[in-house]
Structures are given as C-alpha cells and as structure tokens.
C-alpha cells in the first residue's frame, strides 16, 4: 500500500501530499538545449529508479542458479537466476525487504535476513525447497546474523542478542533439524569475525579504542572456551579477523600496525607464527577464498574505487579475465566445483550487473540489464577524483560530477555532498539519486573530509572530537573549490548528505549560515546529546570506540551541545529540507521533529518529508522515488530558483 508522505512547507503554510507538489515532467525524458552543448536528455526520478538494484552471488550446489536480491518489484526480494539463461524466479514476497545470505551447501534451501520496517532488528530465516519460510531467530527485540557453514554443510552458525540485548552470542544450528546449540556466550564484548571451515576455531575481535582493537582465537575443542589473544602489541593499532584458510590451519587478519594503510597478515594456528600475506599502497579491504582454497579474492580501496584481484593459488598468478564492459568487479563468488565464477560490474554510469564466467573461457555471460531501458547511458556522467587544499593546507579528496549541460557560458548550480559516518567515504559507482540530480543540471562534489576512511589512519583520526569544526571547514573549502570552477554558478551552491552527512548539512546551515544557499538533511543527527545517550543496545561492543571518536556523553556533554545544530537552530536562515524515517533506531524521529519546528520559528522555508515505513535509509523503491522528487523540487525552487516560493 502506498504510504502518505507529509511535506510541511513553511512558505506554503499547508501540509500536502508530496506527489501533489511535484514539478517533474511525467514523461520519461525531456531534452535540454544549451548554447555550448549538444542536446541533453533529462529523465524523471521514476525513470532513474526503474533501474534495478541487485545484490548477492551465491551459487546453488549444482552451480545452475545464483541467489540474488533485487528491488525490481519495489522492495528487495529474493530471486534465483538461471546461470545459463538469466531467467529469474521470485522466492520471497514480504512487505519488508529480504536480503540473501546463501544456498545451503548440499541442497536448494536458502538462508536470508529481514528486519521490520527498517528497525534494524534483523532475523535469520530459512526458505525451504517447497517455498515455506521459517524464522530461526524469533523475538521482537532480537537482532541476529549469519556467521558461516561448516565445510561439510551439516551445521551453520548464527549470532544473536536474545540472552542480552547488548551482546551477540554464538550458536551452532543443525542443518537438518534446525536445533540450536550454544557455542560461545559473549560476556566480554567480543564480536565474531570468522569461523574456520572445520568449525573448530572462532576468530573474535574487540574494540579497545577507535585506534586500537584486538583479535582472539577461541578453540571450541578446549573445555575452558577461553579466547586467546593473538595480537599483542604496544602502540595503538587495529587488528581485525578476515577469514580462515580452506584447510582451517591459518587465520588471515587485517592490521594497520605496520604503516598508514591496512595490510593482511597470516597467523599459523599450530605454530603461532605471524607472516605478511597482502599489502598495497592503499587499504586492503578484504580477502577470502573459494571452497578448496584454489582461488584467492582480495580488494583494495584505491582512491575511492575498489580494485578486486583474483589469484590462482596454485600458480600464484592473477587469473586472466575475459574482455568485459567498463566497470569495477564486485561480489566475486565461485561455484562449489570452482569451475564457474559469478560477479558484478559497476561503474558511475552503469548500476551493478550480474555476470557468470566459465573460468578460463574467452567470454563471460551478462545475466542482467539493470539500467532502465528508457535511459541512454551516454546521458549519464562519469566522475573525476579531485583534490583541493583546506583551511590549514591539508589536501582533501573528493568525487566530482560535472553535468553535461555545464560550461563557462552555462554555469550550473552545485551541491556539496557529505557522506555518512563519521568515518565513511564517498566512492565512485552508480547512484540513481546522484545521477538524477546531475542529469537535471546540478553539479555534485562528494567531499571526503578529514576523518574519512580510505586515506590512511592519520587522515582518518584528524577529526576525532573535532566534529562539526575542522571537518566542517573541509566542507566549506570544498564549496570554495566549486566556486573556482568556471562552469559552476558561484552564488548557487547548496549542501546535502545522509546520516552523519545530514548532521554536517544542518551544522553548515547553523554554524556557517552564509556559506550555503540551501541544505538537505537526510536522517541526520541534530542533537548529539540525545543520540549518544540513546544508541541501540547492540552497539555496546564498539561504544567505547564511538565515544573515543565523538566523546563520552558523561564527560563531553557540553561539547556535544555546542556542536548540535538543534541548539543553534536560531542561526539557520537558509531553506532547509529534512528527510526522516519513523522507525529509525539511530536518529530518532524526535530529532528531526524538533529541528523542523525550531527552524520554522525563524520564518525560514522548511520542507519535512517523513516516511512511516522506513528506518535509517530507504528499503523501498517507491520511497526513493518520492525522496528524489522532493530533492529536485526543493532545489529547483530554492537553489535554481525556477519556481516561486509557493512551488
């Protein structure tokens, strides 16, 4: 059922349905002609979100099918895709999105996860071969996750917080009977990182501070069940388990103890020896192996793009991939016989498409075409990586999208986009929301301010307990960089972002009220005092690390109040849009309610879009379309000034 969206617009002084305020053309595309450019075709939000988002690449035991989750129906549902023909069969049909885990190793049953209305209390479900489903982790307050199968497929592992809302305990589940047996009761605040294929060893991690963490090994064959520390170190460093070797003899873990960037090291379980396994000039993001260990898959976060490498461990050489369309590999997976590889390709101008490849053959088969048939890919925009100097001379990177309409004689308005976090990163790759705005003539500069991940641990920690101050100045200087470009309208630059980026948006309007002409706050924190005192209980294991970065509310409450836009909302004089999910467990609705009321009291135009069936983000395509229409209408009115304040 379509949800009613309320948009409170102070300048309209009425509450109306969002669809009724739309200025978008209902046709699929509209040509725009400028003096300096060729004809540019623009598309509606609905057309952009006709694009299908897809994830998952688990093979069925026979290798004949691939398990995915696709939002082609409007929400994410499970499908199995024929590996030869690309034909899809829908497997789930819930009101809420369902996300794939994998097939069972020995039959076509499927494991998947689902929450309720975006509340982030994910449960683990099994879909039987006959189509019936069973919740393996019931309980209204339960949060659970899948942790891996044993090598023979007779058992699998899950974690959940049913015993104590703050801690995730580990359980073993019989694959036939679904009998649940406790394995490890987590009383130390440890997180399960990896489980050996033979089921004997559990790798655990513990966050000590936001700069320091440890890795432990738990041998389930011992009576004590006491985790053993394997990451003894003196200087602060991060140690995090990645995966076990296929023979269960070694653990691979990541650490930044040996330089600015994370490397992967190997720990021999018998000898206790540590040895380097993989390093790069950037962070090594992940490593894992095919079932027998024949193929090693690793990824490097290279300047906001993930570069995936697949190594044949028998030869030690990278496998020779066939000729493929432009894009970056994602979600590489192998069939159980290791003869077939599934993967996705994604680029700025192409959403993820699923491919299968018979290893060693000359051609891969593309199973999906996820971009809307109405969209000409040539109308979309590829990003460039740009760097600029901030207020103190620090070099700041960002991802810049230049509209095709833009030129020195046709200057366009621009937006500084701020990612989530703190500690996130804006990256290259397809975004229907961003491409929609760029297609309609808005430049987007996704600034990776100090404190962003991916640029070394020194850069990452530069914003510790300086949120809303130094990192905000990076955003302001990102705006100044936009103003230096001869194709940007220097007087028409706004700011927008989600989650932590929503906080930065509100902070920019409150603390730098003359810098940005408009702001769009998408489920952003506005009251750090409340947020840090009301974090979800399952964040307990990394609460200390969060407090090290943001400050402990018991001792830093004064600073939290000083950087919270809500308490300085009387400074906000520029038009503001606020997007909020009613079920958000991270940023409570009351935060957005209070900010909207406070800014309205200033006589400033405020538009408020509340989704009653979402949490911290958008799981439903209908809501993503509505939000994107709202962004465009708001920006056209207050940044481009195409319409009067009445819309």
C-alpha positions as CSV (number, residue, x, y, z in Angstrom):
1,X,0.0,0.0,0.0
2,X,1.3,3.4,-0.9
3,X,2.3,5.4,2.2
4,X,1.2,9.0,2.5
5,X,4.1,11.4,2.8
6,X,3.7,14.6,4.6
7,X,5.6,17.6,3.4
8,X,5.4,20.6,5.7
9,X,6.4,23.7,3.8
10,X,6.6,26.9,5.9
11,X,6.4,29.1,2.8
12,X,3.2,27.2,1.6
13,X,1.8,27.1,5.2
14,X,0.0,23.9,4.3
15,X,0.5,20.2,4.6
16,X,0.2,18.4,1.3
17,X,0.9,15.1,-0.3
18,X,4.4,15.0,-1.8
19,X,3.2,13.9,-5.2
20,X,1.0,17.0,-5.4
21,X,3.9,19.3,-5.2
22,X,6.0,17.7,-7.9
23,X,7.3,19.8,-10.7
24,X,8.8,16.8,-12.6
25,X,7.7,16.1,-16.1
26,X,5.7,12.9,-16.2
27,X,7.3,11.7,-19.5
28,X,10.4,9.6,-19.4
29,X,12.7,12.3,-20.7
30,X,12.9,15.9,-21.6
31,X,15.5,17.5,-24.0
32,X,17.5,20.4,-22.7
33,X,19.5,22.5,-25.2
34,X,22.2,25.0,-24.2
35,X,24.3,27.3,-26.4
36,X,27.6,25.4,-25.8
37,X,26.4,21.8,-25.5
38,X,24.7,19.2,-27.6
39,X,21.1,18.2,-26.7
40,X,21.0,16.7,-23.2
41,X,18.1,14.4,-22.4
42,X,16.8,14.6,-18.8
43,X,14.9,11.8,-17.1
44,X,12.4,11.7,-14.2
45,X,13.2,10.2,-10.8
46,X,10.8,7.4,-11.7
47,X,12.8,6.5,-14.8
48,X,16.1,6.5,-12.8
49,X,14.6,4.2,-10.2
50,X,13.2,1.9,-12.9
51,X,16.9,0.9,-12.7
52,X,17.1,-2.3,-10.7
53,X,19.3,-2.6,-7.7
54,X,20.7,-6.1,-7.2
55,X,23.0,-7.9,-4.8
56,X,24.1,-11.4,-3.9
57,X,26.1,-14.0,-5.9
58,X,25.8,-17.4,-4.1
59,X,25.7,-20.4,-6.4
60,X,23.3,-23.3,-5.8
61,X,25.1,-26.6,-5.0
62,X,24.8,-27.7,-8.7
63,X,26.0,-24.3,-9.9
64,X,22.9,-24.0,-12.1
65,X,21.4,-21.0,-10.2
66,X,22.6,-17.8,-8.5
67,X,20.8,-16.4,-5.4
68,X,20.2,-12.6,-5.6
69,X,18.1,-9.9,-4.0
70,X,16.5,-7.5,-6.4
71,X,14.2,-4.5,-5.9
72,X,12.5,-4.8,-9.3
73,X,9.2,-5.3,-7.5
74,X,9.6,-2.2,-5.4
75,X,11.3,-3.8,-2.4
76,X,14.2,-6.1,-2.2
77,X,13.1,-9.7,-2.7
78,X,15.0,-12.9,-3.3
79,X,15.3,-14.4,-6.7
80,X,17.2,-17.3,-8.2
81,X,18.8,-16.6,-11.5
82,X,19.4,-19.3,-14.1
83,X,23.1,-19.2,-14.7
84,X,22.7,-20.1,-18.4
85,X,19.7,-18.1,-19.4
86,X,19.4,-15.3,-16.9
87,X,15.7,-16.3,-16.2
88,X,14.6,-15.2,-12.7
89,X,12.3,-17.0,-10.3
90,X,11.0,-15.0,-7.3
91,X,11.5,-16.7,-4.0
92,X,10.1,-14.2,-1.3
93,X,7.2,-11.8,-1.2
94,X,7.2,-9.9,2.1
95,X,6.2,-6.3,2.9
96,X,9.7,-5.7,4.0
97,X,12.9,-6.2,2.1
98,X,14.7,-9.6,2.2
99,X,18.4,-9.9,1.8
100,X,20.3,-13.0,0.6
101,X,22.7,-15.0,2.7
102,X,23.4,-18.1,0.6
103,X,22.1,-21.5,-0.5
104,X,22.7,-24.5,1.8
105,X,25.8,-26.3,0.6
106,X,24.0,-29.6,-0.2
107,X,20.5,-28.6,-1.3
108,X,18.5,-25.7,-2.7
109,X,17.2,-24.3,0.6
110,X,18.1,-20.7,1.1
111,X,19.1,-18.6,4.1
112,X,18.1,-14.9,4.1
113,X,17.7,-11.9,6.5
114,X,14.9,-9.4,7.1
115,X,14.0,-6.7,9.6
116,X,10.7,-5.0,10.2
117,X,10.1,-1.5,8.8
118,X,13.7,-0.5,8.9
119,X,14.1,-1.2,12.7
120,X,17.5,-3.0,12.1
121,X,16.5,-5.9,14.2
122,X,17.5,-8.4,11.5
123,X,16.4,-12.0,11.9
124,X,17.8,-15.1,10.1
125,X,15.3,-17.1,8.0
126,X,15.3,-20.3,6.0
127,X,13.3,-20.8,2.8
128,X,12.5,-24.4,2.3
129,X,12.6,-26.0,-1.1
130,X,8.7,-26.1,-1.1
131,X,8.7,-22.3,-0.6
132,X,7.7,-22.1,3.1
133,X,9.8,-19.9,5.4
134,X,10.9,-20.3,9.0
135,X,12.3,-17.6,11.3
136,X,15.3,-19.2,13.0
137,X,15.8,-16.3,15.4
138,X,12.4,-15.2,16.7
139,X,11.8,-12.4,19.2
140,X,10.6,-8.9,18.8
141,X,13.8,-7.4,20.3
142,X,16.2,-10.0,18.8
143,X,18.9,-9.0,16.4
144,X,20.7,-11.8,14.6
145,X,23.2,-12.5,11.8
146,X,24.6,-15.5,9.9
147,X,28.2,-16.5,10.7
148,X,29.0,-19.3,8.3
149,X,28.6,-23.0,7.4
150,X,30.9,-25.9,8.4
151,X,32.8,-27.4,5.5
152,X,30.5,-30.4,5.1
153,X,27.4,-28.3,5.4
154,X,26.0,-30.3,8.3
155,X,25.9,-27.2,10.6
156,X,25.9,-23.5,10.4
157,X,26.5,-20.7,12.9
158,X,24.4,-17.6,13.8
159,X,24.8,-14.8,16.3
160,X,22.0,-13.1,18.2
161,X,21.5,-10.9,21.3
162,X,18.5,-12.8,22.7
163,X,20.2,-13.5,26.0
164,X,21.5,-10.0,26.5
165,X,20.5,-7.1,24.2
166,X,24.0,-5.7,24.4
167,X,26.0,-8.7,23.3
168,X,25.9,-11.1,20.3
169,X,26.3,-14.8,21.4
170,X,27.3,-17.5,19.0
171,X,25.2,-20.6,18.3
172,X,25.5,-23.7,16.2
173,X,22.5,-24.8,14.1
174,X,21.9,-28.3,12.8
175,X,21.2,-28.0,9.1
176,X,18.6,-30.7,9.1
177,X,16.7,-30.2,12.3
178,X,17.5,-26.5,13.0
179,X,18.3,-27.5,16.6
180,X,20.2,-24.6,18.1
181,X,23.2,-25.2,20.4
182,X,25.1,-22.5,22.3
183,X,28.8,-22.3,21.3
184,X,30.1,-19.1,23.0
185,X,28.4,-16.8,25.5
186,X,29.8,-13.3,24.9
187,X,30.3,-11.7,28.2
188,X,33.5,-9.7,27.2
189,X,32.0,-7.6,24.4
190,X,33.7,-9.5,21.6
191,X,32.5,-9.8,18.0
192,X,32.6,-12.9,15.9
193,X,34.8,-12.2,12.9
194,X,35.3,-15.6,11.2
195,X,34.8,-19.3,11.8
196,X,37.2,-22.0,10.4
197,X,35.7,-24.4,7.8
198,X,36.0,-27.3,10.2
199,X,34.0,-25.4,12.8
200,X,36.7,-25.7,15.4
201,X,38.2,-22.2,15.6
202,X,36.3,-18.9,16.2
203,X,38.1,-15.6,15.5
204,X,36.9,-12.8,17.6
205,X,37.6,-9.1,17.7
206,X,37.4,-6.5,20.5
207,X,37.3,-2.7,20.0
208,X,39.5,-1.1,22.7
209,X,39.5,2.4,21.3
210,X,38.8,3.9,17.9
211,X,42.5,3.5,17.2
212,X,43.1,0.1,18.8
213,X,41.5,-3.3,18.6
214,X,42.5,-6.9,19.2
215,X,42.0,-10.3,17.7
216,X,41.4,-13.5,19.6
217,X,41.2,-17.2,18.8
218,X,38.7,-19.5,20.5
219,X,39.4,-23.2,20.2
220,X,36.0,-24.9,20.7
221,X,37.7,-28.2,21.4
222,X,39.0,-26.9,24.7
223,X,37.0,-27.2,27.9
224,X,37.7,-23.6,29.1
225,X,36.3,-21.9,25.9
226,X,38.5,-19.0,26.8
227,X,39.5,-16.7,23.9
228,X,43.3,-16.4,23.4
229,X,44.8,-13.1,22.4
230,X,46.9,-13.3,19.3
231,X,47.5,-9.6,18.6
232,X,49.8,-8.5,21.4
233,X,51.1,-5.0,20.5
234,X,52.3,-1.9,22.3
235,X,51.5,1.1,20.1
236,X,47.8,1.5,19.2
237,X,46.8,-0.5,16.1
238,X,43.8,-2.1,14.6
239,X,43.6,-5.9,14.3
240,X,40.6,-7.5,12.7
241,X,39.9,-11.1,11.6
242,X,39.1,-11.6,7.9
243,X,38.9,-15.3,7.1
244,X,40.4,-18.7,7.7
245,X,42.3,-20.8,5.1
246,X,40.4,-23.6,3.4
247,X,42.3,-26.2,5.4
248,X,41.5,-24.4,8.7
249,X,45.2,-24.1,9.6
250,X,45.6,-20.4,9.3
251,X,43.7,-17.2,10.1
252,X,44.0,-14.1,7.8
253,X,43.6,-10.8,9.6
254,X,43.9,-7.2,8.7
255,X,46.0,-4.7,10.6
256,X,47.3,-1.1,10.3
257,X,50.2,-1.8,12.7
258,X,52.8,-1.7,10.0
259,X,52.0,1.6,8.3
260,X,49.3,4.1,7.3
261,X,47.2,1.5,5.5
262,X,45.7,-1.8,6.4
263,X,47.5,-4.9,5.3
264,X,46.5,-8.6,5.5
265,X,48.7,-11.0,7.7
266,X,48.5,-14.7,8.2
267,X,48.5,-16.4,11.6
268,X,49.5,-20.1,11.8
269,X,47.3,-21.7,14.4
270,X,49.8,-24.5,15.2
271,X,53.0,-22.5,15.4
272,X,51.6,-19.1,16.4
273,X,53.7,-17.5,13.7
274,X,52.6,-14.3,12.0
275,X,53.6,-13.5,8.4
276,X,52.6,-10.9,5.8
277,X,50.1,-12.0,3.2
278,X,49.0,-9.0,1.3
279,X,49.8,-5.3,1.2
280,X,49.3,-2.3,-1.1
281,X,49.7,1.4,-1.3
282,X,46.1,1.7,-0.1
283,X,43.9,-0.2,2.4
284,X,43.4,-3.9,1.6
285,X,39.7,-4.0,2.2
286,X,39.1,-7.8,2.2
287,X,40.4,-11.2,1.4
288,X,38.6,-14.6,1.1
289,X,39.0,-17.9,-0.7
290,X,37.0,-20.3,-2.9
291,X,35.8,-23.6,-1.2
292,X,39.0,-25.6,-1.8
293,X,41.3,-22.5,-1.5
294,X,42.2,-22.7,-5.2
295,X,41.2,-19.0,-5.7
296,X,42.0,-16.0,-3.5
297,X,39.8,-12.9,-3.9
298,X,41.0,-9.6,-2.5
299,X,40.0,-6.0,-2.7
300,X,41.9,-2.7,-2.4
301,X,40.3,0.6,-1.7
302,X,42.3,2.6,-4.3
303,X,41.3,6.3,-4.2
304,X,37.6,5.7,-3.6
305,X,37.3,2.8,-6.0
306,X,37.6,-0.9,-5.1
307,X,40.1,-2.9,-7.2
308,X,39.4,-6.6,-7.0
309,X,42.1,-9.2,-7.7
310,X,41.6,-12.9,-8.1
311,X,44.7,-15.1,-7.7
312,X,45.1,-18.7,-8.7
313,X,46.9,-20.0,-5.6
314,X,48.3,-23.0,-7.5
315,X,50.3,-20.7,-9.7
316,X,50.4,-17.5,-7.6
317,X,49.3,-15.5,-10.6
318,X,46.3,-13.3,-11.2
319,X,43.7,-15.1,-13.4
320,X,43.2,-13.7,-16.9
321,X,39.7,-12.3,-17.1
322,X,37.9,-12.1,-20.5
323,X,37.1,-8.7,-22.1
324,X,34.4,-7.0,-20.0
325,X,32.5,-3.7,-20.2
326,X,34.0,-0.8,-18.2
327,X,33.5,-1.1,-14.5
328,X,34.8,-2.5,-11.2
329,X,34.3,-6.1,-10.1
330,X,32.2,-6.7,-7.0
331,X,30.9,-9.7,-5.1
332,X,33.1,-12.4,-6.7
333,X,31.9,-15.9,-5.9
334,X,32.7,-19.4,-7.1
335,X,30.6,-22.5,-7.7
336,X,31.3,-25.4,-5.4
337,X,33.3,-27.2,-8.2
338,X,35.2,-23.9,-8.7
339,X,34.6,-24.0,-12.5
340,X,32.3,-21.1,-12.6
341,X,32.6,-17.6,-11.2
342,X,29.8,-15.1,-10.6
343,X,30.5,-11.4,-10.2
344,X,29.1,-7.9,-10.7
345,X,30.4,-5.0,-12.7
346,X,29.5,-1.5,-11.6
347,X,30.5,2.0,-12.8
348,X,29.4,5.6,-12.4
349,X,27.2,5.2,-15.4
350,X,26.1,1.6,-15.0
351,X,24.4,0.0,-12.0
352,X,25.6,-3.4,-10.9
353,X,25.0,-6.2,-13.4
354,X,25.5,-9.9,-12.7
355,X,27.8,-11.9,-14.9
356,X,28.9,-15.6,-14.9
357,X,32.1,-16.9,-16.4
358,X,33.4,-20.4,-17.0
359,X,36.9,-20.0,-15.6
360,X,39.4,-19.9,-18.4
361,X,36.9,-19.3,-21.2
362,X,37.1,-16.4,-23.6
363,X,33.7,-14.8,-22.8
364,X,31.6,-14.0,-19.7
365,X,27.8,-14.0,-19.9
366,X,25.9,-11.0,-18.6
367,X,22.7,-12.2,-16.9
368,X,21.1,-8.8,-16.0
369,X,20.5,-5.4,-17.6
370,X,19.7,-3.3,-14.7
371,X,19.7,0.2,-16.2
372,X,16.3,1.5,-17.3
373,X,15.7,0.9,-21.0
374,X,14.5,4.5,-21.2
375,X,18.0,5.8,-20.2
376,X,20.8,6.3,-22.7
377,X,23.9,5.5,-20.8
378,X,25.7,8.3,-22.7
379,X,23.4,10.8,-21.0
380,X,24.9,9.9,-17.6
381,X,28.1,11.4,-16.1
382,X,31.3,9.8,-15.1
383,X,33.1,11.2,-12.0
384,X,36.6,12.6,-11.6
385,X,38.7,12.4,-8.5
386,X,39.6,16.0,-7.4
387,X,41.8,17.3,-4.6
388,X,41.9,20.7,-3.0
389,X,43.6,22.5,-0.1
390,X,41.6,23.1,3.1
391,X,41.8,25.9,5.6
392,X,45.1,24.6,7.1
393,X,46.7,23.4,3.8
394,X,45.6,19.8,4.2
395,X,44.8,18.1,0.9
396,X,41.2,16.9,0.8
397,X,39.9,14.5,-1.9
398,X,36.5,14.3,-3.4
399,X,34.4,12.8,-6.2
400,X,33.2,15.4,-8.7
401,X,30.3,15.0,-11.1
402,X,30.0,17.7,-13.9
403,X,26.6,17.9,-15.6
404,X,26.8,17.7,-19.4
405,X,24.9,21.0,-19.6
406,X,27.7,22.8,-17.7
407,X,30.1,25.2,-19.5
408,X,31.7,28.5,-18.9
409,X,28.8,30.2,-20.6
410,X,26.2,28.0,-19.0
411,X,27.1,27.9,-15.3
412,X,25.3,25.4,-13.2
413,X,24.3,25.3,-9.6
414,X,26.2,22.8,-7.4
415,X,25.9,20.7,-4.3
416,X,28.5,19.6,-1.8
417,X,27.6,16.0,-0.8
418,X,28.7,14.8,2.6
419,X,28.9,11.1,3.3
420,X,27.7,9.2,6.4
421,X,29.8,8.0,9.3
422,X,31.6,9.6,11.0
423,X,34.3,7.7,9.1
424,X,32.6,6.9,5.9
425,X,33.8,7.6,2.4
426,X,32.2,8.8,-0.8
427,X,33.1,6.4,-3.6
428,X,32.8,6.0,-7.3
429,X,30.0,3.9,-8.6
430,X,26.4,4.2,-9.7
431,X,23.9,6.2,-7.7
432,X,20.5,6.7,-9.2
433,X,19.8,9.6,-6.8
434,X,23.0,11.4,-7.6
435,X,22.8,10.8,-11.4
436,X,19.2,12.1,-11.3
437,X,20.3,15.4,-9.8
438,X,23.4,15.7,-12.1
439,X,21.1,14.9,-15.1
440,X,18.9,17.8,-14.2
441,X,21.9,20.2,-14.2
442,X,23.3,20.1,-10.6
443,X,27.0,19.5,-10.1
444,X,27.8,17.2,-7.2
445,X,31.0,17.3,-5.3
446,X,31.2,14.4,-2.8
447,X,33.9,15.7,-0.4
448,X,35.9,13.2,1.6
449,X,36.6,15.5,4.6
450,X,39.3,14.7,7.2
451,X,38.1,11.7,9.2
452,X,37.0,9.8,6.1
453,X,38.2,6.2,5.7
454,X,40.4,5.1,2.8
455,X,43.2,7.7,3.0
456,X,45.3,6.3,5.9
457,X,44.9,6.1,9.6
458,X,46.4,9.6,10.2
459,X,43.8,11.2,8.0
460,X,41.1,9.1,9.5
461,X,41.7,10.3,13.0
462,X,42.2,14.0,12.2
463,X,38.5,14.7,13.1
464,X,38.5,12.9,16.4
465,X,36.5,15.0,18.9
466,X,36.6,17.8,16.3
467,X,33.3,17.0,14.6
468,X,31.4,20.0,13.3
469,X,34.5,22.1,13.4
470,X,37.6,21.1,11.4
471,X,35.7,18.6,9.2
472,X,33.0,21.2,8.6
473,X,35.7,23.6,7.3
474,X,36.8,21.0,4.8
475,X,33.3,21.0,3.5
476,X,33.3,24.8,3.3
477,X,36.6,24.8,1.4
478,X,35.1,22.2,-0.9
479,X,32.5,24.8,-1.7
480,X,35.2,27.3,-2.3
481,X,36.8,24.9,-4.7
482,X,33.5,24.6,-6.6
483,X,33.4,28.4,-6.8
484,X,36.8,28.4,-8.5
485,X,35.4,26.3,-11.4
486,X,34.3,28.4,-14.4
487,X,31.3,26.2,-15.1
488,X,29.8,26.5,-11.6
489,X,27.4,29.3,-10.6
490,X,29.3,30.5,-7.5
491,X,26.2,32.0,-6.0
492,X,24.1,28.9,-6.2
493,X,25.8,26.2,-4.1
494,X,23.9,24.0,-1.6
495,X,24.8,21.2,0.8
496,X,23.2,17.8,1.4
497,X,24.0,14.5,3.0
498,X,22.7,11.5,4.9
499,X,23.2,10.3,8.5
500,X,26.5,12.0,9.6
501,X,26.3,13.9,6.3
502,X,22.8,15.1,7.4
503,X,24.4,16.4,10.6
504,X,27.0,18.2,8.6
505,X,24.3,19.7,6.5
506,X,22.5,21.1,9.5
507,X,25.7,22.2,11.1
508,X,26.8,24.1,8.0
509,X,23.5,26.0,8.0
510,X,23.7,26.7,11.7
511,X,27.4,27.5,12.1
512,X,28.3,28.8,8.7
513,X,24.9,30.3,7.8
514,X,26.2,32.4,4.9
515,X,28.2,29.7,3.1
516,X,25.4,27.6,1.5
517,X,22.2,28.7,-0.1
518,X,20.2,25.6,0.8
519,X,20.6,22.4,2.8
520,X,19.0,18.9,2.6
521,X,19.4,16.9,5.8
522,X,18.6,13.2,5.2
523,X,18.0,11.4,8.5
524,X,20.9,13.3,10.1
525,X,21.9,13.7,13.7
526,X,21.0,17.1,15.1
527,X,21.2,16.5,18.8
528,X,24.4,14.6,19.8
529,X,23.4,14.8,23.5
530,X,20.4,12.6,22.8
531,X,21.9,10.5,20.1
532,X,24.9,9.4,22.1
533,X,22.7,8.6,25.1
534,X,20.2,6.5,23.1
535,X,22.3,4.4,20.8
536,X,20.9,0.9,20.0
537,X,21.9,-1.7,22.7
538,X,23.6,-3.9,20.1
539,X,26.3,-1.2,19.6
540,X,27.7,-2.0,23.0
541,X,30.8,-3.8,21.7
542,X,32.0,-0.7,19.9
543,X,30.5,2.0,22.1
544,X,33.9,2.7,23.6
545,X,35.4,3.3,20.2
546,X,32.5,5.6,19.3
547,X,33.0,7.6,22.4
548,X,36.7,7.9,21.7
549,X,35.9,9.5,18.4
550,X,32.8,11.5,19.3
551,X,33.3,12.0,23.1
552,X,31.7,10.3,26.1
553,X,28.3,11.9,26.9
554,X,29.2,11.6,30.6
555,X,32.1,14.0,30.2
556,X,31.7,15.7,26.9
557,X,28.1,16.7,27.1
558,X,29.0,20.4,26.9
559,X,30.9,20.0,23.6
560,X,28.1,17.8,22.2
561,X,25.6,20.5,22.9
562,X,28.0,23.1,21.3
563,X,28.2,21.1,18.0
564,X,24.5,20.1,17.9
565,X,22.6,22.1,15.2
566,X,19.3,21.8,17.2
567,X,20.6,24.1,20.0
568,X,21.7,26.7,17.4
569,X,18.8,26.5,15.0
570,X,18.1,30.2,15.5
571,X,21.1,30.8,13.3
572,X,19.6,28.9,10.3
573,X,18.4,31.4,7.7
574,X,18.6,29.4,4.5
575,X,15.9,27.0,3.2
576,X,16.1,23.5,4.7
577,X,14.7,20.1,3.7
578,X,14.6,17.3,6.3
579,X,14.1,13.6,5.4
580,X,13.3,11.2,8.2
581,X,12.3,7.5,8.7
582,X,9.8,7.0,11.5
583,X,11.4,3.7,12.5
584,X,15.0,4.9,12.6
585,X,16.8,3.4,15.6
586,X,19.9,5.6,15.2
587,X,18.5,9.0,14.5
588,X,15.2,9.2,16.3
589,X,12.3,11.0,14.7
590,X,12.0,13.4,17.5
591,X,15.3,14.9,16.5
592,X,14.0,15.9,13.1
593,X,10.7,17.0,14.5
594,X,12.4,19.4,16.9
595,X,14.8,20.8,14.2
596,X,11.9,21.4,11.8
597,X,9.9,23.2,14.5
598,X,12.9,25.3,15.5
599,X,13.8,26.4,12.0
600,X,10.1,27.1,11.2
601,X,10.1,29.5,14.2
602,X,12.7,31.5,12.3
603,X,10.3,32.1,9.4
604,X,12.6,30.1,7.2
605,X,11.3,27.8,4.4
606,X,11.3,24.2,5.7
607,X,10.2,21.1,4.0
608,X,9.8,17.9,6.0
609,X,9.3,14.5,4.5
610,X,8.5,11.7,6.9
611,X,8.4,8.1,5.8
612,X,6.4,6.0,8.2
613,X,7.7,2.7,6.8
614,X,11.5,3.3,6.7
615,X,14.3,3.4,9.2
616,X,17.9,4.7,8.7
617,X,17.8,4.7,4.9
618,X,15.4,3.6,2.1
619,X,14.5,0.0,1.6
620,X,11.5,0.7,-0.7
621,X,11.9,1.9,-4.3
622,X,8.6,4.0,-4.1
623,X,10.2,6.0,-1.2
624,X,13.4,6.5,-3.0
625,X,11.5,7.9,-6.0
626,X,9.4,10.2,-3.7
627,X,12.6,11.4,-1.9
628,X,14.4,12.1,-5.2
629,X,11.4,14.1,-6.5
630,X,11.4,16.0,-3.2
631,X,15.1,16.9,-3.5
632,X,14.7,18.1,-7.1
633,X,11.6,20.2,-6.4
634,X,13.2,21.8,-3.4
635,X,16.5,22.5,-5.3
636,X,14.6,23.8,-8.3
637,X,12.7,26.2,-6.1
638,X,15.3,27.4,-3.7
639,X,18.7,26.9,-5.5
640,X,17.9,27.1,-9.2
641,X,15.0,29.4,-8.4
642,X,13.0,28.1,-11.3
643,X,9.8,28.5,-9.3
644,X,8.4,30.9,-6.8
645,X,8.4,30.1,-3.1
646,X,4.9,28.6,-3.5
647,X,6.3,25.8,-5.6
